[in-house]
Amino acid sequence: MPRKAGSSAPLTFDLPVSVAAKVESLRKRLGVRTTSEAIRAALLEFDFEGYVPQRDPHGQISVRIPGELRARLKRAARKNKASVGELIRAAIEAQSAAARKSAAGRTC
């Protein structure tokens, strides 16, 4: 059954802790009782048409990973409550940072 235009339903989404703190500050600043009221106020004022996402464009790649490394990666993802892709990106960034640090050490 479709919802009436004026009805509301719960919407669950993930927020970084830093943004959740901003929501609480917004709630207090607006003088509203609930987080829902603060979010509704923010959405009513937001320029959806002018929004440009601030993220790097993504592309998909395929790589071959030995079975034991794949299993290790999946275990780490479950343990850290992260995606496999997130861990791979972190590993690449860590290697890039180490390479930059190593190169900087050689030029000094």
N, C-alpha and C positions, 0 to 999 in steps of 0.2 A: 504494500500500500504506500503510495507517495506521501511525503510529508507536506503539510500545509506550509505556505510561504512564510508565515510568521513563527513557525515552530523552530525549536533548536534541538540539536543532538550533540552528544559528546564528540569531541575530536581529539584524538590522542596523537601526539607528535613528540619527537625528541628535540631537546634543547641543550646546548652546552650550559654548564653550571653558571658561567659568566653571564649568559643571556638571561637565564632564570633570575639572577640577581637584579638585572635591569628591569625585568617584568615587575618584580616586587617594588623597586624604586618608582616605577611608573604608576603602580597601583596607589602607592602612598601619595605621590605628587598629584594625581587626579582626584584623590579623596574618595576612591571607590572601595567597596567592601571585598570584592572577589577578583581573583586572577582573570576569570572569564570576562568581567566588565572591563578590565584594563586591556585585555587582548582585543575585545570588540572595539574599543575606542581607538586603539592603534590601527586596526584594520579599516575602520571607517575613514580615517585621515590619510591612509597610505595611497601613494600614487602607483597603482598596479600597472598602468599603461607605460609609465616612465621607468619601471624597474629593469635594471640590467644586472644579471647575476655576476657576482664577483668571484669567479673561480676559473681555474685553468680549464681549457677545453680538454676533454678526455678522448682517448682512442683506445681501441681494444687490441691486444696482442695475444698471441699464443706462444707458450714456451714449454719445453720439455724439462720435467723435474723428476729425478729418481724417486721411486716409491717411498723409501724411508724419509727423504727430505719432505715429500708431500705430506706424509703422515705427521711428521714433526710440525710442519707449518699448520696443519689443521688442528692439532692438539693445542698449539700456542694460540691460535685464533679463538678456540673455545675457552681456554683458560683466561685470556685477556679480554674476552667479550668484544672481539674485533673481527672484522672480515679478513679473509685471506688476502684480498686486494690491498687492504689497509696495511697489513704487515709487509707485503711485498714493496709497497710504496715507501714505507719507513726504512726497509733494508736498503733500497736504492738511494734514498736521501742520506742515510748514514754513510754509505760508501762514497757518495759524492762529497760529503762534508769531510771525510777522512782524506780523500784525495786532495781537496783544496788546502787542508791543514798541512799535509805532507809537502805540497808544492810551495806553500808559503814558507815552510821551514827551510827548504832548500835555497830560497832566494835571499834569506837573511844573512 
